[in-house]
């Protein structure tokens, strides 16, 4: 029977790779990606519909994003690496 080592995955998921602030937010959010390597960040609404995709390249990076066009509600941010492996999922709330 094969054995699996989940240790590295658990360590990775416990790190705070993606930070979102302010939360809740009105018009802008700031994303901070604290990892080396390329990271793809996808915004999904609560139903799982993809709203937008952003690419972060190579180093810890911070970007401020305009979210004024999004409807009020809860959104998920899903970060994955170059190999499309899940890094972290977090949420933010868009308010008026």
C-alpha positions as CSV (number, residue, x, y, z in Angstrom):
1,X,0.0,0.0,0.0
2,X,1.5,3.4,-0.9
3,X,2.2,5.9,1.8
4,X,1.8,9.6,1.5
5,X,3.7,12.4,3.2
6,X,1.4,15.3,3.9
7,X,3.9,17.2,6.1
8,X,5.1,19.7,3.5
9,X,1.5,20.5,2.4
10,X,0.4,21.1,6.0
11,X,3.3,23.5,6.6
12,X,2.6,25.4,3.4
13,X,-1.1,25.8,4.2
14,X,-0.4,27.0,7.7
15,X,1.7,29.9,6.4
16,X,0.0,33.2,5.7
17,X,1.0,33.4,2.0
18,X,-1.9,35.7,1.0
19,X,-2.9,38.7,3.0
20,X,-5.9,40.8,2.1
21,X,-6.6,44.2,3.7
22,X,-8.7,46.1,4.5
23,X,-11.4,43.5,5.1
24,X,-14.2,44.3,4.7
25,X,-13.5,46.8,1.9
26,X,-15.4,49.3,-0.2
27,X,-13.4,50.3,-3.3
28,X,-9.9,48.9,-3.0
29,X,-8.1,45.9,-1.4
30,X,-4.5,45.3,-1.1
31,X,-3.1,41.9,-1.7
32,X,0.3,40.8,-0.3
33,X,1.8,37.6,-1.6
34,X,4.6,36.5,0.7
35,X,6.3,33.7,-1.3
36,X,8.9,33.3,-3.9
37,X,8.0,32.0,-7.3
38,X,5.0,32.8,-9.6
39,X,1.6,32.8,-8.0
40,X,-1.7,33.0,-9.7
41,X,-4.5,34.6,-7.7
42,X,-8.1,34.0,-8.7
43,X,-11.1,35.9,-7.4
44,X,-14.3,33.9,-7.1
45,X,-17.8,34.9,-6.0
46,X,-19.5,32.8,-3.3
47,X,-21.0,30.5,-6.0
48,X,-17.5,29.7,-7.4
49,X,-17.8,31.9,-10.5
50,X,-14.4,33.3,-11.6
51,X,-14.4,37.1,-11.4
52,X,-10.8,37.9,-12.3
53,X,-7.3,36.5,-12.3
54,X,-4.0,38.2,-11.3
55,X,-0.5,37.0,-11.7
56,X,2.2,37.7,-9.1
57,X,5.8,37.1,-10.3
58,X,8.9,35.8,-8.4
59,X,9.0,37.7,-5.1
60,X,6.9,38.9,-2.2
61,X,4.7,41.4,-3.9
62,X,2.0,43.8,-2.9
63,X,-0.8,45.1,-5.3
64,X,-3.7,47.4,-4.6
65,X,-6.7,46.4,-6.7
66,X,-9.9,48.4,-7.5
67,X,-13.0,46.4,-6.5
68,X,-15.5,49.1,-7.0
69,X,-17.1,47.2,-9.9
70,X,-17.8,44.1,-7.7
71,X,-21.2,43.7,-6.1
72,X,-21.5,43.6,-2.4
73,X,-20.9,40.2,-0.9
74,X,-18.3,37.6,0.1
75,X,-15.5,36.7,-2.3
76,X,-12.9,34.0,-2.3
77,X,-9.3,34.5,-3.2
78,X,-7.6,31.3,-4.3
79,X,-3.8,31.3,-4.8
80,X,-1.9,28.6,-6.7
81,X,1.7,28.1,-7.8
82,X,3.3,27.5,-11.2
83,X,2.3,23.8,-11.1
84,X,-1.3,24.8,-10.4
85,X,-1.0,23.5,-6.9
86,X,-3.2,25.1,-4.3
87,X,-1.4,27.4,-1.9
88,X,-4.1,29.2,0.1
89,X,-7.7,30.2,0.1
90,X,-8.9,33.2,1.9
91,X,-12.0,35.5,1.7
92,X,-12.9,39.1,1.8
93,X,-16.1,41.0,2.1
94,X,-17.1,43.8,-0.4
95,X,-19.4,46.4,1.2
96,X,-20.9,49.7,0.1
